[in-house]
């Protein structure tokens, strides 16, 4: 029988880890999406518009990745056996993710310092790095859901999950551009957002059908009474948010600049509902069907000082993040290096 401390400390840490992953998905999600959406020819967008897209994420993109470092660090320290099991099974896609993030970092700096004739080449590297990073994340999520089953079914599900996550990042990236840009680029972003919204929702629908179908425990959690009627709020909220967002995007720009924040907020809600659904489906397992959070947790004597450190560090990161977005709020301007 677990004592109060032994029971609640793992719950606290898995909550912090989930929060860090969620904030990462939103904040780094939009700048990864902008990278994927970056047009590569002058017919789709001018060089100035591509610069504006990069400038819209310029002050934020590097700091956004802090949340990924925090989430993985919390898993390593608080749930070492789960960290070993997860990354041991996802070594290659994790490596691909790191390669994608490195390519983005190199391309971001070099495109600003290269002659204009070479800038398109670095734009390509930035775009491919963004796509590699997002697809790797989606693949990892898919393999996690199926319990790291590297069979035909598991690989097919993970490959499809990569497409869905990439589409979701493109949607939130396009929504970010609606807030941060103007004129033709803003209208183009609205068209991108509308397309990616429906691709994202199609992916969520298929995953929501497949996941309980292959996991009897997940099926019972969602469809047994009386919780079914309470959980029905999740898809109904998703449907309402979708309809409001679709109505706004379909009428854009006639629906007005005043509401340009609406698609981004809708994307955040969709991401949140997805995280809630995934968390509810598998909790208390930290590795589905293999380890729960208490089995994977480090000793309480180690978690207490780590918890004190997290109580100091997490608010500082939140305050810094809020401050940086407050300072650089408003429409994107030309990105300059001094």
C-alpha positions in Angstrom: 0.0 0.0 0.0 1.5 3.3 -1.1 1.8 6.1 1.5 0.4 9.6 0.7 3.8 10.9 -0.5 4.6 7.9 -2.5 1.2 8.1 -4.2 1.0 11.8 -4.9 4.5 12.7 -5.9 4.4 10.5 -9.1 1.0 12.1 -9.9 2.4 15.6 -9.5 5.4 14.8 -11.7 3.4 13.2 -14.5 1.2 16.3 -14.4 4.2 18.6 -14.7 5.5 16.5 -17.5 2.2 16.5 -19.4 2.0 20.3 -18.9 5.5 20.7 -20.4 4.7 18.5 -23.4 1.4 20.4 -24.0 3.0 23.8 -23.8 5.8 22.6 -26.1 3.2 21.2 -28.6 1.5 24.6 -28.7 4.5 26.9 -28.8 7.0 25.0 -30.8 4.1 23.5 -32.8 3.2 26.8 -34.4 6.8 27.6 -35.4 7.3 24.1 -36.8 4.0 24.6 -38.7 5.2 27.9 -40.1 8.4 26.1 -41.2 6.4 23.4 -43.1 4.2 26.0 -44.7 7.1 28.1 -45.9 6.5 28.5 -49.7 9.4 27.7 -52.0 8.6 29.6 -55.2 7.9 33.2 -56.0 4.5 32.3 -57.4 3.3 31.1 -54.0 5.0 33.8 -52.0 7.5 36.6 -52.6 10.9 36.6 -50.9 9.6 39.4 -48.6 6.6 37.3 -47.5 8.9 34.4 -46.7 11.0 36.7 -44.6 7.9 37.9 -42.8 6.9 34.3 -42.0 10.4 33.6 -40.5 10.3 37.0 -38.7 6.9 36.0 -37.1 8.6 33.2 -35.2 12.1 34.8 -34.9 11.9 36.0 -31.3 10.3 32.8 -30.0 11.3 29.6 -31.8 14.5 28.8 -29.9 13.0 29.4 -26.4 9.9 27.4 -27.3 12.1 24.2 -27.4 12.9 24.8 -23.7 9.6 23.0 -22.9 10.7 19.8 -24.7 14.0 19.8 -22.7 12.0 20.2 -19.5 9.5 17.5 -20.3 12.2 14.9 -21.3 14.3 16.0 -18.3 11.4 15.4 -15.9 10.9 11.9 -17.4 14.6 11.1 -17.0 14.8 12.2 -13.4 11.3 11.3 -12.1 10.5 8.2 -14.2 14.0 6.7 -15.1 12.7 3.2 -16.1 10.0 4.7 -18.3 12.6 7.1 -19.9 14.8 4.1 -20.7 11.9 2.0 -22.1 10.4 4.8 -24.2 13.7 6.2 -25.7 15.1 2.7 -26.1 12.1 1.8 -28.3 12.1 5.1 -30.1 15.9 5.6 -30.6 15.8 6.1 -34.4 12.7 8.5 -34.6 14.2 10.4 -31.6 17.4 10.7 -33.6 15.4 11.9 -36.6 13.7 14.5 -34.4 17.0 15.9 -33.2 18.4 16.0 -36.7 15.3 18.0 -37.8 15.7 20.5 -34.9 19.4 20.9 -35.7 18.7 21.5 -39.4 16.1 24.2 -38.4 18.6 25.9 -36.1 21.4 25.9 -38.7 19.1 27.1 -41.5 17.5 29.8 -39.4 20.9 31.5 -38.7 22.5 30.9 -42.1 19.5 32.2 -44.2 19.9 35.6 -42.5 23.6 35.8 -43.2 23.7 34.3 -46.7 23.5 36.3 -50.0 20.0 36.5 -51.3 20.8 34.0 -54.1 21.4 31.3 -51.5 18.6 32.2 -49.1 16.1 29.8 -50.9 18.4 26.9 -50.3 18.4 27.6 -46.5 14.6 28.0 -46.7 14.4 24.5 -48.1 16.6 23.2 -45.2 14.4 25.0 -42.7 11.3 23.5 -44.3 12.6 20.0 -44.5 14.0 20.2 -40.9 10.6 21.3 -39.7 8.8 18.5 -41.5 11.3 15.9 -40.2 10.8 17.1 -36.7 7.0 17.1 -36.8 6.7 13.8 -38.6 9.2 12.2 -36.1 7.1 13.4 -33.2 3.9 12.0 -34.7 5.6 8.7 -35.4 6.8 8.5 -31.8 3.3 9.2 -30.5 1.8 6.5 -32.7 4.3 3.9 -31.6 3.7 4.9 -27.9 0.0 4.4 -28.3 0.4 0.9 -29.8 2.8 -0.1 -27.1 5.9 -0.1 -29.3 4.6 -2.9 -31.4 6.9 -2.8 -34.5 4.6 -5.0 -36.7 2.8 -4.1 -39.8 -0.2 -2.7 -38.0 1.8 -0.7 -35.5 4.0 0.8 -38.1 1.0 1.7 -40.3 -0.6 3.5 -37.3 2.6 5.3 -36.4 3.1 6.5 -40.0 -0.5 7.8 -40.2 0.0 9.4 -36.8 3.0 11.3 -38.2 0.8 12.8 -40.9 -1.9 13.8 -38.4 0.6 15.5 -36.1 2.2 17.4 -39.0 -1.2 18.6 -40.2 -2.0 19.8 -36.6 1.2 21.7 -36.5 0.5 23.2 -39.9 -3.0 24.3 -38.7 -1.6 26.1 -35.6 1.2 27.5 -37.7 -1.3 29.0 -40.2 -3.4 30.3 -37.3 -0.3 32.0 -35.9 0.3 33.7 -39.3 -3.2 35.0 -39.3 -2.5 36.8 -36.1 1.0 38.0 -37.0 0.8 39.0 -40.7 -1.3 41.2 -43.0 -2.6 41.6 -46.5 -2.1 38.7 -49.1 0.0 36.6 -46.7 -2.7 36.7 -44.0 -5.4 35.7 -46.5 -3.2 32.8 -47.8 -2.7 31.7 -44.2 -6.4 31.7 -43.7 -6.7 29.3 -46.6 -4.0 27.1 -45.2 -5.6 27.0 -41.8 -9.0 26.0 -43.2 -7.5 23.1 -45.2 -5.3 21.9 -42.3 -8.2 22.2 -39.8 -10.1 19.5 -41.7 -7.1 17.3 -42.2 -6.3 17.5 -38.5 -9.9 16.6 -37.5 -10.0 13.7 -39.9 -6.8 12.4 -38.3 -8.2 12.8 -34.8 -11.4 11.1 -35.8 -9.6 8.0 -37.3 -7.3 7.8 -34.3 -10.3 8.1 -31.9 -11.9 5.2 -33.6 -8.8 3.0 -33.9 -7.5 3.5 -30.4 -10.4 2.1 -28.4 -10.9 -0.6 -31.1 -7.4 -2.0 -30.5 -7.3 -1.3 -26.7 -10.2 -2.9 -24.8 -9.3 -1.0 -21.6 -9.5 2.3 -23.5 -12.9 1.3 -24.9 -14.3 0.6 -21.5 -13.0 3.9 -20.1 -14.8 5.9 -22.8 -18.0 4.0 -23.6 -19.1 2.5 -20.3 -21.9 4.3 -18.4 -22.2 6.7 -16.7 -18.8 8.3 -17.7 -19.8 8.1 -21.4 -22.2 11.0 -21.0 -19.6 13.2 -19.2 -16.9 12.4 -21.7 -19.3 13.2 -24.6 -18.4 16.8 -23.8 -15.0 16.3 -25.4 -16.2 15.6 -28.9 -19.1 18.1 -28.6 -16.7 20.8 -27.6 -14.4 19.9 -30.5 -17.3 20.1 -32.9 -18.4 23.5 -31.6 -14.9 24.9 -31.8 -14.5 23.5 -35.4 -17.8 25.1 -36.5 -16.9 28.5 -35.1 -13.4 28.4 -36.6 -14.7 27.2 -40.0 -17.3 30.0 -40.1 -14.6 32.6 -39.4 -12.1 31.2 -41.9 -14.7 30.7 -44.6 -15.7 34.4 -44.4 -12.1 35.8 -44.0 -11.2 38.6 -44.4 -14.7 39.8 -44.2 -15.0 38.4 -40.7 -12.5 41.0 -39.6 -9.0 41.5 -38.3 -10.5 42.1 -34.8 -11.0 38.3 -34.5 -7.6 37.2 -36.0 -6.7 35.5 -32.7 -9.7 33.1 -32.9 -8.1 30.3 -35.1 -5.0 30.2 -32.8 -7.2 29.9 -29.7 -9.2 27.2 -31.5 -6.0 25.3 -32.2 -5.0 25.5 -28.6 -8.4 24.1 -27.5 -8.1 21.3 -30.1 -4.6 20.4 -28.8 -5.8 20.5 -25.2 -8.7 18.2 -25.9 -6.4 15.8 -27.7 -4.0 15.8 -24.7 -6.9 15.3 -22.3 -8.2 12.4 -24.4 -4.8 10.7 -24.6 -4.1 11.2 -20.9 -7.5 9.9 -19.8 -7.2 6.9 -22.1 -3.9 5.6 -20.6 -3.7 7.0 -17.1 -2.2 5.8 -14.8 0.1 4.0 -17.3 3.1 6.0 -18.3 3.9 3.3 -20.9 0.7 1.8 -22.1 0.2 -1.8 -21.0 3.7 -2.0 -19.5 4.4 0.5 -16.7 2.2 2.7 -14.5 3.5 5.9 -12.9 4.1 4.3 -9.5 6.1 1.4 -10.9 8.2 3.8 -13.0 8.7 6.5 -10.4 12.1 7.2 -8.7 12.3 6.9 -4.9 10.4 9.5 -2.9 13.6 10.7 -1.3 14.8 11.7 -4.7 11.5 13.1 -5.9 11.2 15.6 -3.0 14.2 17.8 -3.8 13.5 17.5 -7.5 9.9 18.7 -6.8 11.3 21.7 -4.9 13.6 22.5 -7.9 10.6 22.2 -10.3 8.5 24.5 -8.1 11.2 27.2 -8.6 12.1 26.5 -12.3 8.7 26.0 -13.9 7.2 29.4 -12.7 10.4 31.2 -13.9 10.1 29.6 -17.4 6.4 30.5 -17.5 7.1 34.1 -16.5 9.9 34.4 -19.0 7.7 32.9 -21.7 4.8 35.3 -20.9 7.2 38.3 -20.8 8.8 37.5 -24.2 5.4 37.2 -25.9 4.3 40.4 -24.2 7.4 42.3 -25.5 7.2 41.0 -29.1 3.4 41.0 -29.4 1.8 42.6 -32.5 2.4 42.1 -36.2 5.6 40.7 -37.5 8.2 43.1 -38.8 11.4 42.7 -40.7 13.8 40.3 -39.0 17.1 41.9 -38.4 20.4 40.7 -37.0 22.9 43.1 -35.3 
